[in-house]
């Protein structure tokens, strides 16, 4: 099953320069733990893709979101350390300084990706797949779109959706795996205690992200939605390649990136039901937005509601 939701096809331009083969910037707006790293690695393997120095730049979430102030502080601290090294006559990290410059003035962000795209006539695509962008406002997303349009780059957006229970369970397992010393209980007990916590809940608010993307990249733009559970299929990567305007190339569907240990199936049914019930609104909104999708088949946990 392939889910392809967009306002028009790449070979049906809505403005000059939108035809297939033009320069395209792909904004990845989440979701976290929904396959964005696998997708980026797949795109990166294309000779038509311009890889920068990161998959995730965290420019606009660190600027706009109070919850991501730690990322802002990290970006600026790294820049301060690099400047201090330069003052001592030691090598400075140009990438760190450049990312800080994008934080200070977003014009550097747009110019950077436009420059990547114009390195070669064979390059068609560049991307920033930062899951935190799922939390951006409509106003910021519109600014992102217009910033690239002003530079004659076709801006498009993608969002990967994953069953809310499985996504949050994967997030919890990842945190336990990376920093076990911070937890005194099992991963499932952490999930039971925190599934409604904003740290986890806001990244499950798919319907809010969809509304923002539809409002900003909808009319006159492009947005593509895909389900994580169907991402690792040739039909889906063909759909994504067609959407962004690059040729299909071989995919390693067996490879997973940043995969958490433990299986979602290890959760007790009572835990699954409690989490799914809490996110009932999300399941309902996704079912309404994508009526052509058999959500019960794609997200079996929705059947518990």
Secondary structure, DSSP 8 states (H G I E B T S, - for coil): ------SS-TTS-SSTT-STTS-EEEEE---TTSSHHHHHHHHHTSTTB---S-S---HHHHHH-GGGHHHHHHHHHHHHHHHHHHHTTS---HHHHHHHHHHH-THHHHHHHHHHHTS-TT--EEEEE-GGGGG--HHHHHHHHHHHHTTT-EEEEEEEE--HHHHHHHHHHHHHHH-GGG-SS-HHHHHHHHTTSHHHHGGG-HHHHHHHHHHHHSTTS-EEEEEHHHHTSHHHHHHHHHHHT-------TT--SS--SS-GGGS-HHHHHHHHHHTHHHHHHHHHHTTTS-HHHH-GGGGG-
